[in-house]
Amino acid sequence: MRFFDPSNRSQWRVMLAYRDLVRNHFKPVTRRYMERFRQSQLEAAHRLKGKEQLEVAFFLTIPGMWKVDAVFQAMQRDPHYHPYVVIYPYAVYKGYDKMEMQRTLERTKAFVEEKGYEYVVPYDETRQRWVDLKTLRKPDVVFFSSPYKDSYPKYYIYHYRDTLTCYVSYGFVTLELSQLNYDLIFHNLVGLYFLETSLHQEMSARTARNKGVNTVVTGYPATEIFLRQDYVPKNIWKHQASPKKKVIFAPHHSIDNPEHPSVFLEVCEEMLRMAEWFRDDIQFAFKPHQLLKFKLQQHWGMEKTDAYYQRWEDMENTQLVNDGYVDLFLTSDAMIHDSGSFTTEYLFTQKPVMYLCRDTDMKSKFNEFGINSFDCHYHGKTATDIETFLCEVVLEGKDPMRLQRERFYEDYLKPKDGLLPSQKILKTLEETIL
């Protein structure tokens, strides 16, 4: 059986670093390991019963993966919890540019500092090495922001067998990537996996080796803020001499994915051309996936990548948005994208949105929930399609899909029980510990 691509050096580096060949790739060993790991997680949860205050560590590498803000804030308000963020490096084995990785780390620190959250960076300046969090803090509960082996093993779930672990997906799952979303070794080991809807739980039960026994339907905390009637978004758009429509261009990073490649390389120059063409009527926010820059640096090189991003910064009616998107979404008029998660998340605003499609059978790329989200989008493949969307839908207000988006919101996104995702997550934690 061929487990690894011999030409993929980063894959081999990860396998060796995580000592992962046996426990992840031999079914009898994996099954026993998962069973014992889950029992250890439940025992860890029960040991917390009666503890006055729980130490809760939220692991984070990249600001764009921070999807638990509502949970963190709920814990800040509850004296039973002491939440803090753990910031550590991203993608140390993938051969990405080290300076860009350091800038990402600094941007993550600035992101957390701006929120005023307590955080720890487990780095020993004296020895110049990353250290085990357990030597600095003793977390009772750990929330992971990624299921991947994308940093040092000391920050992966293998190292937290005797700690109650939790996970909220870093994106609202819409694409038909069941194994990637529900059956990595991480998904089978994590103590509590909080899911968006009952449809997602059914997909987990069908796909995961553990049959989804660790899943709980709570709703998606990253979109909780869209449900709050009292939230007033900040206007983060560049000042304009006269009012203009505000459109987000949010390309995904998957330019190197042979099965579901992003269309960014085909439309990147066209989008800048349209920003120039519509400069009197529309302002654009370039909101790339945070991994896109890493990928472009490998594809284009540093100089061309930096120059492209700078062009979005420099034009009078354009801007680059690296971190956060809630205020951006709420103050925009429309969006153009090819992101799986945004396919549902932007629909919370009920505003018009276009999905950029590479394939005519694009719908087949989505799971059963995602198809409903995708059907609420205008679909584009060419620059002409994008221009038509901007002219007719954004500027002229011809929006025949408005009622369909509103029905989708009522049917799938609006909580039926009146409870917010963060409330359900804290309730589940308390029930697990008892």
C-alpha positions in Angstrom: 0.0 0.0 0.0 1.4 3.4 -0.9 0.8 5.9 1.9 2.9 8.8 0.7 4.1 10.5 -2.4 7.9 10.0 -2.5 8.3 13.3 -4.2 6.4 15.3 -1.5 9.2 16.3 0.9 6.9 18.2 3.2 4.7 15.1 3.6 7.7 13.0 4.6 8.9 15.6 7.0 5.5 15.7 8.7 5.3 11.9 8.9 8.7 11.7 10.5 8.1 14.6 12.9 4.8 13.2 14.1 5.9 9.5 14.1 2.6 8.9 12.4 2.9 5.9 10.1 1.6 3.1 12.3 -1.1 4.7 14.4 -2.7 6.5 11.5 -2.4 4.0 8.6 -2.8 0.5 10.0 -6.5 -0.1 10.8 -6.2 -2.4 13.8 -3.7 -0.1 15.5 -5.7 3.0 14.6 -8.9 1.5 15.9 -7.4 0.7 19.3 -5.6 4.0 19.5 -8.9 5.9 18.8 -10.8 3.9 21.4 -8.2 4.4 24.1 -7.8 8.1 23.2 -11.5 8.7 23.5 -11.7 6.9 26.9 -8.8 9.1 28.1 -10.6 12.2 26.9 -13.8 11.3 28.8 -11.8 10.6 31.9 -10.0 14.0 31.6 -13.5 15.7 31.3 -14.8 13.9 34.4 -11.7 14.9 36.5 -12.8 18.5 35.9 -16.0 18.1 37.9 -16.2 20.5 40.7 -13.3 22.6 39.7 -14.0 26.2 40.4 -12.4 27.7 37.3 -11.3 25.9 34.1 -8.2 27.0 32.2 -9.2 27.0 28.5 -6.5 27.4 25.8 -7.5 28.5 22.3 -4.8 27.5 19.8 -4.3 29.8 16.9 -1.8 30.2 14.0 -3.5 32.5 11.5 -6.2 35.2 12.2 -8.4 33.8 9.5 -8.8 30.6 11.4 -10.2 32.3 14.5 -13.9 31.2 14.4 -14.6 31.0 18.1 -14.7 34.7 19.1 -18.3 34.3 20.4 -17.2 31.3 22.6 -14.1 33.1 23.9 -16.2 36.2 24.9 -18.9 34.0 26.5 -16.2 32.4 28.6 -14.8 35.8 29.6 -18.2 36.7 31.0 -18.4 33.5 32.9 -16.3 33.2 36.1 -16.2 29.4 35.6 -13.7 29.9 32.7 -10.3 31.5 32.2 -9.8 31.6 28.5 -6.6 32.6 26.7 -5.1 32.3 23.2 -2.0 30.3 22.4 -0.2 31.7 19.4 2.3 29.5 17.6 3.9 29.2 14.1 2.1 28.0 11.0 3.2 25.5 8.3 6.7 24.8 9.6 7.2 21.8 7.4 5.9 23.1 4.1 8.8 25.1 2.9 7.0 28.4 2.8 9.0 31.7 3.0 10.3 32.1 6.5 9.9 35.9 6.5 6.3 35.6 5.5 5.7 33.1 8.2 7.2 35.4 10.8 5.0 38.3 9.5 2.0 36.0 9.8 2.9 35.2 13.4 3.3 39.0 14.2 -0.1 39.7 12.5 -1.7 37.0 14.6 -0.3 38.6 17.8 -1.5 42.1 16.6 -5.0 40.6 15.9 -5.3 39.1 19.4 -3.8 42.2 21.0 -6.4 44.5 19.2 -9.1 42.4 20.7 -7.6 42.8 24.2 -7.4 39.1 24.8 -4.9 37.4 27.1 -2.4 35.3 25.1 0.7 33.3 25.4 3.5 32.7 22.8 5.3 29.5 23.9 8.7 30.6 22.7 11.8 30.6 24.8 13.8 33.6 23.8 16.9 32.5 25.7 17.1 29.1 24.0 15.5 30.4 20.8 13.1 27.5 20.5 9.4 26.7 20.7 8.4 25.0 23.9 5.6 22.7 25.1 2.7 24.8 26.4 2.3 22.3 29.3 5.6 23.6 30.7 4.1 27.1 30.9 0.4 26.5 31.6 -1.8 23.6 32.6 -4.9 23.8 30.3 -8.0 21.9 31.4 -9.6 22.3 28.0 -8.0 23.0 24.6 -9.8 24.4 21.5 -8.0 23.7 18.3 -8.5 26.0 15.3 -7.1 23.5 12.7 -7.3 19.7 12.2 -4.0 19.6 10.3 -0.5 18.7 11.2 0.5 22.3 10.3 2.9 23.1 13.1 5.1 21.3 15.6 3.8 18.0 17.1 3.8 19.6 20.6 0.8 21.7 19.5 -1.2 18.8 17.9 -3.9 16.7 19.4 -1.6 13.7 19.9 0.0 15.6 22.7 -3.3 16.3 24.5 -4.6 12.8 25.2 -5.2 13.6 28.9 -6.9 17.0 28.2 -10.5 17.6 27.1 -10.1 18.8 23.5 -12.6 20.7 21.4 -12.9 21.7 17.7 -14.9 24.2 15.7 -14.3 23.9 11.9 -12.3 26.8 10.5 -14.9 27.1 7.7 -18.6 26.5 7.3 -18.4 23.1 5.6 -20.1 23.2 2.2 -17.8 21.3 -0.2 -18.0 17.6 -0.9 -14.7 16.8 0.9 -16.1 14.4 3.5 -12.9 12.6 4.4 -11.0 15.9 4.8 -13.7 17.4 7.0 -14.7 14.4 9.1 -12.3 11.5 8.9 -8.7 12.8 9.4 -7.2 11.2 12.5 -7.8 14.5 14.3 -11.6 14.4 13.8 -11.7 10.9 15.3 -9.6 11.8 18.3 -11.0 15.2 19.4 -13.2 15.1 22.5 -16.0 17.4 21.2 -16.5 18.3 17.6 -19.1 21.1 17.3 -21.0 21.1 14.0 -23.1 23.5 12.1 -26.3 21.6 11.4 -27.9 18.2 11.7 -27.0 17.6 8.0 -23.3 18.0 8.9 -23.7 15.5 11.7 -25.2 13.0 9.4 -22.3 13.4 7.0 -19.9 12.9 9.9 -21.7 9.7 11.0 -21.5 8.3 7.5 -17.8 9.2 6.9 -15.8 9.1 10.2 -14.2 6.0 11.5 -15.7 6.7 14.9 -19.2 7.2 13.3 -19.3 10.8 14.6 -19.7 9.8 18.3 -17.9 12.9 19.4 -20.0 15.4 17.4 -22.6 17.9 18.8 -24.8 20.2 16.7 -24.5 23.7 18.0 -24.5 26.0 15.0 -21.5 27.8 13.8 -20.1 30.3 16.3 -18.2 32.3 13.7 -21.6 33.5 12.2 -23.2 34.2 15.6 -22.5 37.9 15.3 -24.6 38.1 12.2 -27.6 37.0 14.3 -27.1 39.7 16.9 -29.5 42.7 16.5 -27.5 44.9 18.8 -24.2 44.7 16.9 -23.0 47.9 15.1 -20.3 47.1 12.5 -17.3 49.4 12.0 -16.9 51.1 8.7 -13.5 49.8 7.5 -13.8 51.1 3.9 -11.6 53.8 2.5 -13.1 57.2 2.5 -14.5 58.2 -0.9 -15.3 61.7 -2.3 -18.8 60.5 -3.2 -20.9 57.4 -2.1 -20.1 54.2 -4.0 -21.3 50.6 -3.9 -19.0 48.4 -1.9 -18.0 45.0 -3.4 -15.7 42.3 -1.8 -13.4 40.2 -4.0 -12.5 37.1 -1.9 -10.5 34.5 -3.8 -9.6 31.1 -2.3 -6.0 29.8 -2.0 -6.5 26.5 -3.9 -4.6 27.5 -7.1 -2.6 24.3 -6.7 -5.6 21.9 -6.1 -5.9 19.7 -9.2 -9.5 18.6 -8.2 -10.9 21.9 -7.2 -8.6 24.7 -8.4 -9.4 28.3 -7.6 -10.1 30.6 -10.6 -7.9 33.3 -9.2 -5.1 33.1 -11.7 -7.6 33.5 -14.6 -9.5 36.5 -13.1 -6.8 38.3 -11.0 -5.9 40.9 -13.6 -9.5 41.3 -14.8 -10.6 42.2 -11.3 -8.1 45.0 -11.1 -9.2 46.2 -14.6 -12.8 46.3 -13.4 -11.8 48.2 -10.3 -10.3 50.8 -12.6 -13.3 50.8 -14.9 -15.9 51.2 -12.2 -13.8 53.6 -10.1 -16.5 56.3 -10.1 -19.3 53.9 -8.9 -17.8 51.0 -6.9 -15.1 50.5 -4.4 -13.5 47.1 -4.0 -12.0 45.2 -1.0 -9.6 42.5 -1.9 -10.1 39.8 0.8 -7.9 36.9 -0.2 -7.7 33.7 1.8 -4.7 34.1 4.1 -2.9 31.1 2.5 -3.2 32.5 -1.0 -0.1 34.7 -0.5 2.0 31.7 0.5 0.9 29.8 -2.6 1.4 32.8 -4.9 4.9 33.3 -3.6 5.7 29.8 -4.7 3.9 30.2 -8.0 4.8 33.8 -9.0 7.8 34.6 -6.7 8.0 37.2 -4.0 8.3 40.3 -6.1 5.3 39.7 -8.4 3.1 38.6 -5.4 4.0 41.6 -3.3 3.4 43.9 -6.3 0.0 42.5 -7.0 -1.1 42.9 -3.4 0.3 46.4 -3.3 -1.8 47.4 -6.4 -5.0 46.6 -4.4 -3.6 48.8 -1.6 -2.8 51.8 -3.8 -5.8 52.5 -6.0 -8.2 55.2 -4.7 -11.2 52.9 -4.7 -9.5 49.6 -3.7 -8.1 48.2 -0.5 -6.5 45.0 0.9 -8.2 43.3 3.9 -6.0 40.6 5.5 -7.7 40.0 8.8 -11.3 39.7 9.9 -14.4 39.9 7.7 -17.5 40.4 9.9 -17.5 44.2 9.6 -16.5 43.9 6.0 -19.4 41.7 5.2 -22.0 43.7 7.1 -20.9 47.0 5.5 -20.6 45.7 1.9 -23.2 45.6 -0.8 -22.1 42.4 -2.6 -19.4 39.9 -2.9 -17.6 37.9 -5.6 -15.7 34.8 -4.4 -14.9 31.1 -4.8 -14.6 30.1 -1.1 -16.3 27.0 0.3 -17.1 28.5 3.7 -18.1 32.0 2.4 -20.7 30.2 0.3 -22.8 30.0 3.4 -21.3 32.7 5.7 -22.1 35.6 3.4 -25.7 34.5 3.1 -26.2 35.5 6.7 -26.2 39.1 5.3 -28.8 38.2 2.7 -27.0 40.4 0.2 -26.3 39.5 -3.5 -23.3 37.3 -4.1 -21.5 35.7 -7.1 -19.6 32.4 -7.1 -16.8 32.1 -9.6 -17.0 28.7 -11.2 -14.3 26.9 -13.1 -16.4 23.9 -14.1 -19.8 23.6 -15.6 -20.6 20.9 -13.0 -19.6 23.0 -10.1 -22.6 22.0 -8.1 -21.2 18.5 -7.9 -18.3 19.9 -5.8 -20.7 20.7 -3.0 -22.2 18.5 -0.3 -25.9 18.3 0.3 -26.0 21.4 2.5 -23.6 23.3 0.3 -25.8 22.8 -2.8 -28.5 24.8 -1.2 -26.1 27.6 -0.5 -24.6 27.5 -3.9 -28.0 27.8 -5.5 -28.5 31.1 -3.8 -25.6 32.6 -5.7 -25.2 34.2 -9.1 -22.7 32.1 -11.0 -19.9 33.4 -13.2 -17.1 31.9 -15.3 -15.9 34.8 -17.4 -15.0 38.5 -17.0 -18.2 39.3 -18.9 -20.3 37.4 -16.3 -18.6 39.4 -13.5 -19.2 42.7 -15.3 -22.8 41.9 -15.9 -23.2 41.1 -12.1 -21.6 44.5 -11.2 -23.7 46.5 -13.7 -27.1 44.9 -13.4 -27.2 43.5 -9.8 -24.9 45.8 -7.9 -25.4 49.1 -9.6 -28.9 48.8 -11.1 -30.4 46.7 -8.3 -31.9 44.0 -10.4 -31.7 41.1 -7.9 -34.0 38.2 -8.9 -32.4 35.9 -6.3 -33.2 38.1 -3.3 -36.3 36.1 -2.2 -34.4 32.8 -2.5 -31.6 34.1 -0.2 -34.2 35.2 2.3 -35.9 31.8 2.3 -32.5 30.1 2.8 -31.8 32.2 5.8 -35.1 31.4 7.4 -34.9 27.7 6.6 -31.3 26.9 7.4 -29.5 29.8 9.2 -31.8 31.3 11.7 -31.8 29.4 15.0 -35.1 27.6 15.6 -34.6 27.3 19.4 -33.4 30.8 20.0 -30.1 29.7 21.5 -26.9 31.0 20.0 -24.0 28.6 19.1 -21.8 29.9 22.0 -24.5 29.2 24.5 -24.9 25.6 23.2 -21.1 25.0 23.3 -20.8 26.1 26.9 -23.9 24.0 27.8 -22.3 21.0 26.2 -19.0 21.5 28.0 -20.8 21.6 31.3 -22.8 18.4 30.5 -19.6 16.6 29.4 -17.8 17.4 32.6 -20.6 16.2 34.9 
